[in-house]
Amino acid sequence: MRGAVLPIPDVKAKLLAAHRAGIKSVVLPERNRGDLADVPSVVLESLEIHFIRRVEEALPLCLESSGQQGRSQPSTPAPAFPPA
């Protein structure tokens, strides 16, 4: 994948949802930087926000191996199929 990253709609709602879900790191288009003015400061302080201009910039961020990125992992894996 290559090319410029286009802005996305409703950044505030997406960041609020990420905050509620316990996500710690998000990747947003650079062209959405101005939309952060609408987001509550408590949400912004809890998130590590990475702005990108080109798709190529996203892959290293998404594959970062710090162990604490994104949601916390459950202690036991979920079953592949729900119990019958």
Secondary structure as UniProt FT lines:
FT   HELIX           11..21
FT   STRAND          25..29
FT   HELIX           30..38
FT   HELIX           41..46
FT   STRAND          48..52
FT   HELIX           55..57
FT   HELIX           58..62
//
